[in-house]
Amino acid sequence: MPAQTVYSNRPDNRESSDRLASLTVGPADREKAQLIADMYNAALGKLGVMAAGHEPYPDPSLFSREGIVSDIDSDERKLVVAELDGRPVGAMIIDKIHDHACEFNCMAVRLDCRGLGLGRPIVEACRRLVDETFFTANSTELVTHSLASQRAHFASGYNRLTGFGFCQYPRVFFKNHPESCLWATMLQGHLARELPDLRAKLGKSIGVPLSEFRMHLTAVGRGFAGLTDYEAELAYDVMRKRNIYVPPAYAQLAGSILAQFSDSLDYTVDTSGAGAGQTDGARASAAVEIDFKEGFEHSYIYLPPAFDPGAGLKPLAAAIEKLRSAGKRFILVRMRANYASTIETAEFLRSQGFVFHTLVPLYMSTARDGTRPPVLDDMLGMQWVAPYVLAQNPLPGDTGSVVQLHGYPENLSGQIVGTIRAELRRQKP
């Protein structure tokens, strides 16, 4: 059965045009899996290789019927497809990060359909699907080889910038240059739409217990009469005051990033570590988790909620050395920003050549029992880029850089890249 249409460019649509009169965008139809795979091959090259010497697109599932069927059937992904006259011409995936966070991924348009303005309808259709949830923090990586893709996301409201990954992904679109990405975050869903109004009525600080908060929420919020216990606790977690701990060098940038969400979220930036931070039962841990990304030159390191730098810096240093010795050219460390110990950990990483990557609201979660929502944490990300890669790939704004950032340097991307540039300059002997 054909999937429900989320976007249609019928003649009564003010954005319609003759060439897109039959455009529809909606969840993928399983019966068209082979046609969708054909579209991805036509958009990104056969099996994801654009040309000789380029590295393959890092998601092999997109290029075969079996892979597309697996994506359609997955509980972790939602594949959205654009069709012209019933023929798939573009697509994008909504990937689940955790129960209340997602990202848009794998946006592609057939080469013979580029320039038709398909990006905006695809992004818009995905946005509408996420808006149907109760609450989702959408943090999407915008590819920096395509200003058209960035414009499509910006135009649909994905314009609150939260980070920049330099030379983070494989050499898919350029033979000699890894792909960089600009991070954008949007709060979506029913609760997100109501947050500015709730803030205006309830104030910034919630100084009441959960039971009283629910009473206030249902009294002043639109459509919260049937709120479940799960939803009420989730709203309470989202709306509480959130302490963010960063090194002093990041204070101004952190303030600028978080100010974009001041109508909805309540943040305090702390560079001293004097505050207690969020614990919610989390125990200090020195555990270090490596996502090696076998077959690729980038890897990720994840730190636990209450990472203990006293016992954990040695294992962290060992993990970094392991990845560097394995020939990795990009390492990203993801840590919770809601703990005072994050400052010491971040300063250690800076001493190891890491620089700012991201500060992303509500990106990480810690599960509780099945009847309660997870604890939502804000992420501080720090990146290391191999020196030889830095020598061959100038930052945005430098002559010869292949990285294009929409609106750079006037928007927040200028401040983010400027912070990274200053850190890299200080590292040079």
C-alpha positions as CSV (number, residue, x, y, z in Angstrom):
1,M,0.0,0.0,0.0
2,P,1.4,3.4,-0.9
3,A,2.8,5.5,2.0
4,Q,0.9,8.4,3.4
5,T,1.9,11.7,1.7
6,V,3.4,14.3,4.0
7,Y,4.1,16.9,1.3
8,S,2.3,17.4,-2.0
9,N,2.9,20.1,-4.6
10,R,-0.6,20.1,-6.0
11,P,-1.7,23.1,-8.2
12,D,-3.3,24.8,-5.2
13,N,0.0,24.9,-3.4
14,R,1.4,28.4,-3.6
15,E,4.9,27.0,-4.1
16,S,3.9,24.8,-7.0
17,S,5.4,24.9,-10.4
18,D,4.7,23.1,-13.6
19,R,7.7,20.9,-13.4
20,L,7.0,19.9,-9.8
21,A,3.2,19.6,-10.1
22,S,3.2,15.9,-9.3
23,L,5.8,16.0,-6.5
24,T,4.9,14.1,-3.4
25,V,7.0,13.4,-0.3
26,G,6.3,10.8,2.3
27,P,7.4,7.6,4.1
28,A,9.0,5.1,1.8
29,D,6.9,2.4,0.1
30,R,8.4,-1.0,0.7
31,E,7.3,-2.1,-2.8
32,K,9.5,0.5,-4.3
33,A,12.7,-0.5,-2.4
34,Q,14.6,-1.3,-5.6
35,L,13.6,2.0,-7.2
36,I,14.7,3.8,-4.1
37,A,18.1,2.0,-4.1
38,D,18.4,2.9,-7.8
39,M,17.8,6.6,-6.9
40,Y,20.6,6.5,-4.2
41,N,23.0,4.9,-6.7
42,A,22.0,7.6,-9.3
43,A,22.6,10.3,-6.6
44,L,25.7,9.2,-4.9
45,G,27.4,6.9,-7.4
46,K,27.2,3.2,-7.8
47,L,27.4,1.6,-4.4
48,G,28.1,5.1,-3.0
49,V,31.3,5.8,-4.9
50,M,31.0,9.0,-6.8
51,A,34.2,8.6,-8.9
52,A,37.5,6.8,-8.9
53,G,39.6,7.7,-5.9
54,H,36.7,8.7,-3.8
55,E,35.7,6.8,-0.6
56,P,32.3,5.1,-0.5
57,Y,29.4,6.8,1.2
58,P,29.4,5.4,4.8
59,D,26.0,3.8,4.7
60,P,26.0,0.7,2.4
61,S,22.3,-0.1,3.1
62,L,21.2,2.6,0.7
63,F,22.4,1.0,-2.5
64,S,20.6,-2.3,-2.6
65,R,16.9,-3.4,-2.4
66,E,17.7,-5.6,0.7
67,G,19.3,-2.6,2.5
68,I,16.4,-0.3,1.7
69,V,13.9,-2.9,3.0
70,S,15.9,-3.2,6.1
71,D,15.9,0.6,6.6
72,I,12.1,0.7,6.0
73,D,11.5,-2.1,8.6
74,S,13.9,-0.6,11.2
75,D,12.5,0.8,14.4
76,E,15.6,3.1,14.5
77,R,15.1,4.8,11.1
78,K,12.3,6.4,9.0
79,L,13.0,6.7,5.3
80,V,11.2,9.6,3.6
81,V,11.1,9.6,-0.2
82,A,10.3,12.3,-2.8
83,E,8.6,11.2,-6.0
84,L,7.8,12.8,-9.3
85,D,5.1,11.0,-11.3
86,G,5.5,8.1,-8.9
87,R,9.3,7.8,-9.5
88,P,11.7,8.2,-6.5
89,V,13.9,11.2,-7.2
90,G,15.2,12.1,-3.7
91,A,15.1,10.9,-0.1
92,M,16.3,11.5,3.4
93,I,16.4,9.4,6.6
94,I,15.3,10.3,10.1
95,D,17.6,8.5,12.5
96,K,16.8,7.8,16.1
97,I,19.6,8.9,18.6
98,H,17.5,8.0,21.6
99,D,13.8,8.1,22.5
100,H,13.7,11.9,22.4
101,A,16.4,12.8,20.0
102,C,16.9,12.3,16.3
103,E,18.9,13.5,13.3
104,F,18.3,13.9,9.6
105,N,20.6,11.8,7.5
106,C,21.5,10.6,4.0
107,M,19.8,13.3,2.1
108,A,20.2,12.7,-1.7
109,V,18.7,13.8,-5.0
110,R,19.2,12.1,-8.4
111,L,21.9,13.9,-10.4
112,D,19.5,14.4,-13.3
113,C,17.0,16.1,-10.9
114,R,19.4,18.5,-9.2
115,G,18.3,22.2,-9.4
116,L,14.6,21.5,-9.2
117,G,14.4,22.7,-5.6
118,L,13.6,19.3,-4.1
119,G,15.7,19.8,-1.0
120,R,13.2,22.1,0.8
121,P,10.2,19.8,0.3
122,I,12.2,16.8,1.5
123,V,13.3,18.6,4.7
124,E,9.9,20.0,5.2
125,A,8.2,16.6,5.0
126,C,10.7,15.2,7.6
127,R,10.2,18.1,9.8
128,R,6.4,17.6,9.9
129,L,6.9,13.9,10.8
130,V,9.1,14.8,13.8
131,D,6.6,17.5,14.8
132,E,4.0,14.8,15.4
133,T,6.0,13.5,18.5
134,F,5.5,14.8,22.0
135,F,9.1,16.0,22.3
136,T,12.2,15.4,20.1
137,A,15.5,17.3,20.0
138,N,16.6,17.2,16.4
139,S,20.4,17.7,16.0
140,T,21.4,17.3,12.3
141,E,24.8,17.5,10.7
142,L,24.6,19.7,7.6
143,V,27.1,18.7,4.9
144,T,29.3,21.6,4.0
145,H,29.9,20.7,0.3
146,S,26.4,21.8,-0.5
147,L,25.0,25.3,0.1
148,A,21.7,24.1,-1.4
149,S,21.3,21.5,1.3
150,Q,22.2,24.0,4.1
151,R,19.7,26.5,2.7
152,A,16.9,23.9,2.6
153,H,17.5,23.1,6.3
154,F,17.9,26.8,7.3
155,A,14.7,27.7,5.5
156,S,12.8,25.0,7.4
157,G,14.0,26.3,10.8
158,Y,17.1,24.3,11.3
159,N,19.2,27.4,11.8
160,R,20.3,27.2,15.5
161,L,23.9,26.2,15.2
162,T,25.5,24.1,17.8
163,G,28.8,22.9,16.4
164,F,31.2,22.2,13.5
165,G,33.0,19.0,12.8
166,F,36.1,19.6,10.7
167,C,37.1,16.9,8.2
168,Q,34.9,14.5,10.2
169,Y,33.7,12.1,7.5
170,P,35.2,10.1,4.6
171,R,36.3,11.6,1.3
172,V,32.9,11.1,-0.4
173,F,32.3,14.3,-2.2
174,F,35.9,15.4,-2.7
175,K,38.8,13.1,-3.7
176,N,41.3,14.7,-1.5
177,H,39.3,16.4,1.2
178,P,37.3,14.7,4.0
179,E,33.7,16.0,4.5
180,S,33.0,18.6,7.2
181,C,29.6,19.2,8.8
182,L,27.8,22.1,10.5
183,W,25.5,21.0,13.4
184,A,22.0,22.5,13.7
185,T,19.5,21.8,16.5
186,M,15.8,22.3,16.6
187,L,13.4,21.4,19.4
188,Q,10.3,19.7,17.9
189,G,7.0,18.1,18.9
190,H,4.0,19.2,20.9
191,L,5.9,20.2,24.1
192,A,8.5,22.1,22.1
193,R,5.8,24.2,20.4
194,E,4.4,25.1,23.8
195,L,7.6,25.8,25.6
196,P,8.0,29.5,24.8
197,D,4.4,30.1,26.0
198,L,4.9,27.9,29.1
199,R,8.0,29.8,30.0
200,A,6.2,33.1,29.8
201,K,3.5,31.8,32.1
202,L,5.4,29.6,34.5
203,G,8.7,31.5,34.6
204,K,12.3,30.3,34.0
205,S,12.9,28.5,37.3
206,I,10.7,25.6,38.3
207,G,10.8,25.6,42.1
208,V,8.0,23.1,42.7
209,P,8.0,19.3,42.9
210,L,6.8,17.2,40.0
211,S,3.3,16.7,41.4
212,E,2.7,20.5,41.6
213,F,4.4,21.1,38.2
214,R,2.0,18.8,36.5
215,M,-0.9,20.7,38.0
216,H,0.5,24.1,36.7
217,L,1.3,22.6,33.3
218,T,-2.2,21.3,32.7
219,A,-3.6,24.6,33.9
220,V,-1.7,26.9,31.6
221,G,-0.7,24.7,28.7
222,R,-2.7,24.0,25.7
223,G,-3.6,20.4,25.0
224,F,-2.0,19.0,28.2
225,A,-5.2,17.8,29.9
226,G,-4.5,14.2,29.1
227,L,-0.8,14.3,30.0
228,T,0.6,10.9,31.0
229,D,2.9,10.4,34.0
230,Y,5.7,9.8,31.5
231,E,5.1,13.0,29.6
232,A,4.8,15.1,32.7
233,E,8.1,13.9,34.0
234,L,9.7,14.4,30.6
235,A,8.4,18.0,30.5
236,Y,9.7,18.5,34.0
237,D,13.2,17.3,33.0
238,V,13.3,19.5,29.9
239,M,12.1,22.6,31.7
240,R,14.3,22.4,34.8
241,K,17.3,24.6,35.2
242,R,20.3,23.0,33.5
243,N,23.9,23.6,34.6
244,I,26.4,23.5,31.8
245,Y,30.1,23.1,32.7
246,V,32.8,24.1,30.2
247,P,36.4,25.4,30.3
248,P,36.7,29.2,30.7
249,A,37.9,29.4,27.0
250,Y,34.4,28.2,25.9
251,A,32.4,30.5,28.2
252,Q,31.4,33.0,25.6
253,L,30.8,30.5,22.8
254,A,28.7,28.3,25.1
255,G,26.6,31.4,26.1
256,S,26.0,32.2,22.5
257,I,25.0,28.7,21.5
258,L,22.6,28.3,24.5
259,A,21.1,31.7,24.0
260,Q,19.5,30.4,20.9
261,F,17.3,28.3,23.1
262,S,16.6,30.8,25.8
263,D,12.8,31.0,24.9
264,S,12.5,27.3,25.7
265,L,15.3,26.0,27.9
266,D,16.9,27.4,31.1
267,Y,20.7,27.2,31.2
268,T,23.4,28.4,33.4
269,V,27.0,28.3,32.1
270,D,29.6,27.5,34.9
271,T,33.4,27.6,34.2
272,S,34.5,27.2,37.8
273,G,32.9,23.8,38.6
274,A,31.6,25.1,41.9
275,G,28.0,24.0,41.3
276,A,26.8,20.6,42.2
277,G,25.6,19.7,38.7
278,Q,23.0,17.1,37.8
279,T,23.4,13.6,39.4
280,D,20.0,11.9,39.5
281,G,21.7,8.9,41.1
282,A,24.6,8.7,38.6
283,R,27.7,7.2,40.1
284,A,31.2,8.3,39.3
285,S,32.8,6.1,36.7
286,A,36.1,5.9,34.8
287,A,34.6,3.8,32.0
288,V,35.7,4.8,28.4
289,E,33.7,3.4,25.5
290,I,35.3,3.4,22.0
291,D,33.2,3.3,18.8
292,F,36.1,2.3,16.5
293,K,34.2,2.6,13.1
294,E,36.1,-0.3,11.5
295,G,37.1,0.4,8.0
296,F,36.9,4.2,8.4
297,E,39.5,6.8,9.5
298,H,37.2,8.4,12.1
299,S,36.3,7.1,15.6
300,Y,34.2,8.2,18.6
301,I,34.8,8.0,22.3
302,Y,31.9,8.1,24.7
303,L,32.2,9.0,28.4
304,P,29.7,8.0,31.0
305,P,27.3,10.4,32.7
306,A,29.4,11.1,35.8
307,F,32.9,10.5,34.3
308,D,35.5,10.6,37.0
309,P,38.7,12.3,35.7
310,G,40.6,11.4,38.8
311,A,40.5,7.7,37.8
312,G,39.4,8.1,34.2
313,L,42.0,10.3,32.5
314,K,44.6,7.5,32.2
315,P,42.1,5.1,30.4
316,L,41.0,8.1,28.3
317,A,44.6,8.8,27.3
318,A,45.1,5.1,26.5
319,A,42.0,5.1,24.3
320,I,43.2,8.2,22.4
321,E,46.6,6.7,21.8
322,K,45.1,3.4,20.6
323,L,43.1,5.3,18.0
324,R,46.0,7.4,16.9
325,S,48.2,4.4,16.6
326,A,45.6,2.7,14.5
327,G,45.9,5.5,11.9
328,K,42.7,7.4,12.8
329,R,42.7,10.9,11.4
330,F,39.6,12.1,13.4
331,I,38.6,11.4,16.9
332,L,35.4,12.8,18.6
333,V,35.0,12.6,22.4
334,R,31.4,13.0,23.5
335,M,30.7,13.8,27.2
336,R,27.9,15.1,29.3
337,A,28.2,18.8,30.0
338,N,26.0,18.7,33.1
339,Y,28.7,17.6,35.6
340,A,31.3,19.8,37.1
341,S,34.0,17.2,36.4
342,T,33.5,17.9,32.7
343,I,35.7,21.0,33.0
344,E,38.7,19.0,34.1
345,T,38.1,16.4,31.4
346,A,37.8,19.0,28.7
347,E,41.0,20.8,29.8
348,F,42.8,17.5,29.6
349,L,41.6,16.9,26.1
350,R,42.7,20.4,25.1
351,S,46.2,19.5,26.4
352,Q,46.0,16.5,24.1
353,G,45.3,18.6,21.0
354,F,41.5,18.4,21.0
355,V,39.4,21.5,20.1
356,F,35.8,22.4,20.4
357,H,33.3,20.4,18.4
358,T,29.8,20.8,19.7
359,L,27.5,21.9,22.6
360,V,24.2,20.2,21.9
361,P,21.1,20.4,24.0
362,L,19.5,17.1,25.2
363,Y,21.6,15.0,22.8
364,M,22.5,12.2,25.3
365,S,20.3,10.1,27.6
366,T,20.6,7.7,30.4
367,A,17.8,5.1,30.7
368,R,15.8,4.6,33.9
369,D,13.2,1.9,34.5
370,G,10.7,1.3,31.6
371,T,7.9,3.4,33.1
372,R,9.9,6.6,33.4
373,P,11.6,8.8,30.7
374,P,15.3,8.8,30.4
375,V,17.5,11.4,32.0
376,L,18.4,13.9,29.2
377,D,21.9,15.3,29.2
378,D,23.5,18.0,27.1
379,M,26.6,17.1,25.1
380,L,29.9,18.7,25.0
381,G,31.9,17.3,22.0
382,M,35.6,17.8,21.4
383,Q,37.5,16.8,18.3
384,W,41.0,15.9,17.3
385,V,42.1,16.2,13.7
386,A,45.4,14.7,12.6
387,P,48.1,17.3,11.9
388,Y,48.6,16.2,8.3
389,V,44.8,16.6,7.6
390,L,44.9,20.1,9.1
391,A,47.9,21.0,6.8
392,Q,46.0,19.8,3.7
393,N,42.5,21.2,4.5
394,P,42.2,24.9,5.4
395,L,39.4,26.0,7.7
396,P,36.4,28.0,6.3
397,G,37.5,31.5,5.4
398,D,41.0,30.5,4.4
399,T,42.0,30.7,0.7
400,G,41.7,27.2,-0.8
401,S,39.1,25.9,1.7
402,V,36.5,23.6,0.1
403,V,34.2,24.1,3.1
404,Q,31.2,26.3,2.4
405,L,29.0,27.5,5.3
406,H,25.7,29.3,4.6
407,G,25.9,32.8,6.0
408,Y,29.5,32.4,7.2
409,P,30.9,34.3,9.0
410,E,28.0,36.5,9.9
411,N,26.0,33.8,11.8
412,L,27.1,31.8,14.8
413,S,29.2,29.6,12.5
414,G,31.8,32.4,12.5
415,Q,32.1,32.3,16.3
416,I,32.3,28.5,16.3
417,V,35.0,28.3,13.6
418,G,36.8,31.2,15.2
419,T,37.1,29.4,18.5
420,I,38.4,26.3,16.7
421,R,40.9,28.4,14.7
422,A,42.2,30.1,17.8
423,E,42.7,26.8,19.6
424,L,44.6,25.3,16.7
425,R,46.8,28.3,16.5
426,R,47.7,28.1,20.2
427,Q,48.8,24.5,19.6
428,K,51.4,25.3,17.0
429,P,55.0,25.4,18.3
